[in-house]
Amino acid sequence: MARASESGLPIEPVYGPSDLDGWDPEQKLGEPGGYPFTRGVYPTMYTGRPWTMRQYAGFGTATESNARYKQLIANGTTGLSVAFDLPTQMGHDSDAAIASGEVGKVGVAIDSVDDMRVLLDGIPLDKVSTSMTINAPAALLLLMYQLVGEEQGVAAGALTGTIQNDVLKEYIARGTYIFPPKPSLRLIADIFKYCRAEIPKWNTISISGYHMAEAGASPAQEIAFTLADGIEYVRTAVAAGMDVDDFAPRLSFFFVARTTILEEVAKFRAARRIWARVMKEEFGAENPKSLMLRFHTQTAGVQLTAQQPEVNLVRVAVQGLGAVLGGTQSLHTNSFDEAIALPTDKSARLALRTQQVLAYETDVTATVDPFAGSYVVERMTDDVEAAALALMERVEDMGGAVDAIEQGFQKSEIERSAYRIAQETDSGERVVVGVNRYQLDAEEPYEPLRVDPAIEAQQAERLARLRAERDQKAVDTALAALKEAAADETSNVLYPMKDALRARATVGEVCDALRGVWGTYVPSDTF
């Protein structure tokens, strides 16, 4: 009897040659590092060196987060990944009324370049690659990073890293948007242009399916809606006058890795193949790097359980293995206690050690794409690809990703998938160890890490001191220039934005200046 995959596709008990009748290896697979990149974007993959081991971290003040980053680097992390608190993500200062109760809770509070300087103190920006999970105000955080690099004497051309900068998925699944879609896309195009001229090694966007998956998207929905967003960004940049090969090599993606290894491996392979063909056939990209879907993976936070949290160590190891077998370029492994609170130093170290065991104690790095030619994986890759393409066609029929968002299509589809998962869990059809099967009569006590509520007052004091010390006339002049650039669609807003941040304008002040010109997004419930 066939089981259904996470995408609702059948998984047969046995696969064989008949499941690949008419299957053309050259067309479907190619060689590792060659079109259509099903087998991976690089010829040698992990046989030369393992993936970049990033650990997503950030909480409380910049000082506390800086200490955690230094610990992670000492433990062997090869790339930083910065989590920002909700006020920062929404473009508000820590002393704003709307920020009350959220300062430093789900990430680090960054109000100005002063905080960014503390966050990166003692971290050599010419040697460390940094990923920043920030979307609507991504330009601000990138420019602050550049300003601190300049203070360290690091040329902008030597800075490497990624900003998530994917606002379309915020309208679909996550909600930390600020501006309406049109100016948000204009800002992204400005970032593409700025980085090509000023920070050429920076990955300008990480188009994210992870948060859609966390909201309940199936694997097929995850890659369909993510790639549809990617197509919208490429169209925006081309419409702004950029040649596709000038920016496409710096695009990257961000996906989840669930415990269902086979479908996850198939998902990653299908995503690479679809993207390569879209970039070649729709956009006429000629640079092979423009065709490569390079991606970061994070293990599935939504599958972590507060019950018997140590079992999450097993889940994370399985999920990490799926990401590696699927050919990820970088990986974050969740800490086992994240369903309860912020990770402790010990649990964060264990999460990193999980990656190191996969890289150095297993043989999965000894050969490229070990699942190539597997009857089940190749068939599942084709099935996930077909399901994703069908969803992408529906998005196109609505006019593209933005129009589909305005009609609520992606959100509605993801909610249906999430409801199905919840029903299956409640009924016991979907087994969750420790939750609906193999429970304990009483959970063992666990002492989580807590954020000090005094942080909010400390940040407010820092802001008061900053406003008292800075040249307010210079700030006002810079913010006025930013508003003028925002109103002129031929201007790139990042240059006056950088001037304002250098003058010590705050995140809230810069975002308020843009809100005054562009307005804010109000979602509709029309679909």
NORVENHU-V190488 format. One record per residue. N is the residue number from 1. PHI is phi as a letter, one per 20 degrees, with the letter a starting at -180 (999 if undefined). OMEGA is omega as a letter, one per 40 degrees, with the letter a starting at -180 (999 if undefined). NEAR is the number of other C-alpha atoms within 12 Angstrom. Layout:
BEGIN
N_PHI_OMEGA_NEAR + N_PHI_OMEGA_NEAR
END
This chain:
BEGIN
1_999_a_8 + 2_f_i_12 + 3_e_i_15 + 4_d_i_20 + 5_f_i_29 + 6_g_i_34 + 7_e_a_39 + 8_n_i_22 + 9_e_a_24 + 10_f_i_21 + 11_d_a_26 + 12_f_i_18 + 13_f_a_12 + 14_c_i_17 + 15_c_i_20 + 16_b_a_16 + 17_g_a_15 + 18_f_i_12 + 19_f_i_22 + 20_d_i_22 + 21_g_i_13 + 22_m_a_12 + 23_e_a_18 + 24_d_a_13 + 25_g_a_21 + 26_f_a_18 + 27_f_a_17 + 28_e_a_31 + 29_d_a_32 + 30_m_i_25 + 31_d_i_23 + 32_g_a_30 + 33_n_a_28 + 34_c_a_28 + 35_g_e_35 + 36_e_i_36 + 37_m_i_39 + 38_g_a_47 + 39_e_i_44 + 40_p_a_43 + 41_e_a_40 + 42_c_a_32 + 43_f_a_22 + 44_e_a_22 + 45_l_a_33 + 46_e_a_31 + 47_f_i_21 + 48_e_i_14 + 49_b_a_21 + 50_f_i_33 + 51_g_i_37 + 52_f_a_34 + 53_e_i_42 + 54_d_i_44 + 55_c_a_47 + 56_f_a_43 + 57_b_i_50 + 58_q_i_42 + 59_a_i_40 + 60_m_a_41 + 61_e_i_42 + 62_f_i_37 + 63_f_i_28 + 64_f_a_27 + 65_f_i_40 + 66_g_i_31 + 67_f_i_25 + 68_f_i_36 + 69_f_a_40 + 70_f_i_28 + 71_f_a_24 + 72_f_i_34 + 73_f_i_29 + 74_f_a_16 + 75_e_i_24 + 76_o_i_25 + 77_f_a_37 + 78_d_i_32 + 79_b_i_38 + 80_e_i_43 + 81_c_a_41 + 82_e_i_41 + 83_e_i_40 + 84_d_i_44 + 85_f_a_39 + 86_f_i_38 + 87_g_i_39 + 88_f_a_49 + 89_f_a_45 + 90_e_i_40 + 91_m_i_41 + 92_c_i_36 + 93_f_a_38 + 94_f_a_43 + 95_e_i_32 + 96_f_a_27 + 97_g_a_15 + 98_f_a_17 + 99_e_a_27 + 100_g_i_23 + 101_n_a_23 + 102_d_a_34 + 103_f_i_41 + 104_m_a_42 + 105_f_a_34 + 106_d_i_30 + 107_r_a_34 + 108_e_i_45 + 109_e_i_53 + 110_c_a_51 + 111_d_a_52 + 112_a_i_46 + 113_f_i_37 + 114_f_i_36 + 115_f_i_39 + 116_f_i_40 + 117_f_i_33 + 118_f_a_26 + 119_g_a_41 + 120_d_a_38 + 121_g_i_25 + 122_m_i_22 + 123_d_a_31 + 124_f_a_29 + 125_f_i_32 + 126_e_a_26 + 127_d_a_20 + 128_d_i_30 + 129_e_a_32 + 130_c_i_42 + 131_d_a_45 + 132_c_a_44 + 133_e_a_44 + 134_b_a_41 + 135_c_a_44 + 136_g_i_47 + 137_e_a_46 + 138_g_a_42 + 139_g_a_46 + 140_f_a_47 + 141_f_i_48 + 142_f_a_46 + 143_f_i_39 + 144_f_i_39 + 145_f_i_47 + 146_f_i_39 + 147_f_i_34 + 148_f_i_34 + 149_g_i_32 + 150_f_i_23 + 151_f_i_22 + 152_f_a_22 + 153_n_i_16 + 154_e_i_22 + 155_f_a_23 + 156_g_i_30 + 157_f_i_21 + 158_e_a_23 + 159_f_i_33 + 160_c_i_32 + 161_r_a_41 + 162_b_i_45 + 163_d_a_46 + 164_f_i_46 + 165_l_a_44 + 166_d_a_49 + 167_e_a_49 + 168_f_i_50 + 169_f_i_48 + 170_f_i_38 + 171_f_a_39 + 172_e_a_45 + 173_c_a_35 + 174_d_i_29 + 175_n_i_25 + 176_e_i_35 + 177_e_i_38 + 178_c_a_40 + 179_e_i_35 + 180_f_a_29 + 181_g_a_35 + 182_f_i_24 + 183_f_i_30 + 184_f_i_37 + 185_f_i_37 + 186_f_i_38 + 187_f_i_44 + 188_f_i_44 + 189_f_i_40 + 190_f_i_39 + 191_f_i_49 + 192_g_a_45 + 193_f_a_34 + 194_f_a_33 + 195_f_i_35 + 196_f_a_26 + 197_e_a_19 + 198_d_a_23 + 199_c_a_31 + 200_f_a_25 + 201_e_a_27 + 202_e_i_38 + 203_e_a_35 + 204_f_a_45 + 205_b_i_46 + 206_c_a_42 + 207_f_a_46 + 208_d_i_43 + 209_e_a_49 + 210_g_a_41 + 211_f_i_44 + 212_f_i_43 + 213_f_i_45 + 214_f_i_33 + 215_e_i_35 + 216_p_a_37 + 217_f_i_40 + 218_f_i_45 + 219_g_i_51 + 220_f_i_45 + 221_f_a_47 + 222_g_a_50 + 223_f_i_49 + 224_f_a_46 + 225_f_i_49 + 226_f_i_49 + 227_f_i_49 + 228_f_i_43 + 229_f_i_43 + 230_g_i_41 + 231_f_i_34 + 232_f_i_38 + 233_f_i_44 + 234_f_i_42 + 235_f_i_29 + 236_f_a_33 + 237_f_i_30 + 238_f_i_27 + 239_f_i_16 + 240_e_i_25 + 241_n_a_19 + 242_e_i_23 + 243_f_a_25 + 244_g_a_34 + 245_f_i_27 + 246_e_a_26 + 247_c_a_40 + 248_g_i_44 + 249_f_a_32 + 250_e_i_37 + 251_f_i_46 + 252_b_a_42 + 253_c_a_44 + 254_b_a_43 + 255_c_i_53 + 256_e_i_50 + 257_c_i_50 + 258_e_i_45 + 259_f_a_32 + 260_e_a_30 + 261_g_a_33 + 262_f_a_34 + 263_f_i_42 + 264_f_i_43 + 265_f_i_47 + 266_f_a_46 + 267_f_a_48 + 268_f_i_54 + 269_f_i_50 + 270_f_a_43 + 271_f_i_54 + 272_g_a_47 + 273_f_i_41 + 274_f_a_41 + 275_f_i_46 + 276_g_a_40 + 277_f_i_31 + 278_f_a_30 + 279_f_a_35 + 280_f_a_24 + 281_e_a_15 + 282_e_a_18 + 283_d_i_28 + 284_m_i_20 + 285_f_a_26 + 286_d_i_22 + 287_f_i_22 + 288_g_i_25 + 289_f_i_29 + 290_f_a_34 + 291_e_a_40 + 292_e_i_41 + 293_e_i_47 + 294_e_a_43 + 295_b_i_44 + 296_e_i_46 + 297_c_i_48 + 298_c_i_44 + 299_f_a_49 + 300_f_i_43 + 301_f_a_36 + 302_f_i_31 + 303_e_i_40 + 304_f_a_34 + 305_c_i_30 + 306_f_i_28 + 307_f_a_29 + 308_l_a_30 + 309_g_a_34 + 310_f_i_28 + 311_f_i_25 + 312_f_i_38 + 313_g_i_34 + 314_f_a_27 + 315_g_a_34 + 316_f_i_45 + 317_f_i_39 + 318_f_a_31 + 319_f_i_41 + 320_f_i_48 + 321_f_i_39 + 322_f_i_40 + 323_f_a_46 + 324_f_i_50 + 325_f_i_43 + 326_e_i_49 + 327_n_i_51 + 328_f_i_48 + 329_e_i_33 + 330_b_a_44 + 331_b_i_49 + 332_d_i_49 + 333_d_a_52 + 334_f_i_48 + 335_e_a_45 + 336_f_a_41 + 337_d_a_35 + 338_f_i_34 + 339_f_a_25 + 340_d_a_25 + 341_a_i_25 + 342_f_a_32 + 343_f_i_34 + 344_e_i_28 + 345_g_a_27 + 346_f_a_20 + 347_f_i_31 + 348_f_i_35 + 349_f_i_34 + 350_f_i_31 + 351_f_i_43 + 352_f_i_41 + 353_f_i_30 + 354_g_i_36 + 355_f_a_44 + 356_f_i_30 + 357_f_i_22 + 358_g_a_31 + 359_f_a_30 + 360_d_a_18 + 361_d_i_13 + 362_d_i_18 + 363_d_a_19 + 364_f_i_29 + 365_e_a_29 + 366_e_a_21 + 367_b_a_24 + 368_e_i_30 + 369_l_a_40 + 370_f_a_25 + 371_e_a_30 + 372_g_i_31 + 373_n_i_27 + 374_f_a_23 + 375_g_a_26 + 376_f_a_29 + 377_f_i_38 + 378_f_i_37 + 379_f_i_38 + 380_f_i_40 + 381_f_i_44 + 382_f_a_33 + 383_f_i_31 + 384_f_i_42 + 385_g_a_39 + 386_f_i_26 + 387_f_i_32 + 388_f_i_36 + 389_f_i_30 + 390_f_i_21 + 391_f_i_33 + 392_f_i_36 + 393_f_i_20 + 394_f_i_24 + 395_f_i_33 + 396_f_a_24 + 397_f_i_17 + 398_e_i_21 + 399_o_a_19 + 400_o_a_30 + 401_f_a_40 + 402_f_i_35 + 403_f_i_26 + 404_f_i_34 + 405_f_a_36 + 406_f_i_28 + 407_e_i_24 + 408_m_a_25 + 409_f_a_33 + 410_f_a_44 + 411_g_a_38 + 412_f_i_26 + 413_f_i_33 + 414_f_i_34 + 415_f_i_24 + 416_f_i_20 + 417_f_i_28 + 418_f_i_27 + 419_f_i_18 + 420_f_i_22 + 421_f_a_30 + 422_f_i_21 + 423_f_a_15 + 424_f_i_18 + 425_f_a_20 + 426_f_a_16 + 427_e_a_15 + 428_n_i_17 + 429_f_i_16 + 430_e_a_20 + 431_e_i_19 + 432_c_a_28 + 433_f_i_24 + 434_n_a_24 + 435_d_i_24 + 436_d_i_20 + 437_b_i_18 + 438_m_i_15 + 439_f_i_19 + 440_d_i_14 + 441_f_i_11 + 442_b_i_10 + 443_f_i_14 + 444_f_a_13 + 445_f_i_12 + 446_b_a_18 + 447_e_a_14 + 448_e_i_21 + 449_f_i_21 + 450_d_i_19 + 451_e_a_28 + 452_f_i_20 + 453_f_i_18 + 454_f_a_19 + 455_g_a_30 + 456_f_i_32 + 457_f_i_24 + 458_f_i_24 + 459_f_i_35 + 460_f_i_26 + 461_f_i_18 + 462_f_i_27 + 463_f_i_31 + 464_f_i_20 + 465_f_i_15 + 466_g_a_23 + 467_f_i_24 + 468_f_a_13 + 469_e_a_16 + 470_f_i_22 + 471_e_a_17 + 472_f_i_18 + 473_f_i_16 + 474_f_i_20 + 475_f_a_29 + 476_f_i_26 + 477_f_a_21 + 478_f_i_31 + 479_f_i_38 + 480_f_i_27 + 481_f_i_27 + 482_f_i_35 + 483_f_i_31 + 484_f_i_24 + 485_f_i_26 + 486_f_i_33 + 487_f_a_23 + 488_d_a_16 + 489_f_i_20 + 490_e_a_15 + 491_e_i_24 + 492_e_a_31 + 493_f_a_40 + 494_f_a_41 + 495_f_i_30 + 496_f_i_34 + 497_f_i_46 + 498_f_i_35 + 499_f_a_29 + 500_f_a_39 + 501_f_i_41 + 502_f_i_35 + 503_f_i_31 + 504_m_i_39 + 505_f_a_42 + 506_e_i_46 + 507_g_a_45 + 508_f_a_36 + 509_f_i_36 + 510_f_a_44 + 511_f_i_41 + 512_f_i_28 + 513_f_i_35 + 514_f_i_36 + 515_g_a_28 + 516_f_a_21 + 517_e_a_23 + 518_e_a_28 + 519_n_i_21 + 520_c_a_24 + 521_e_i_24 + 522_d_a_15 + 523_f_i_23 + 524_d_i_16 + 525_c_a_14 + 526_e_a_13 + 527_e_999_16
END
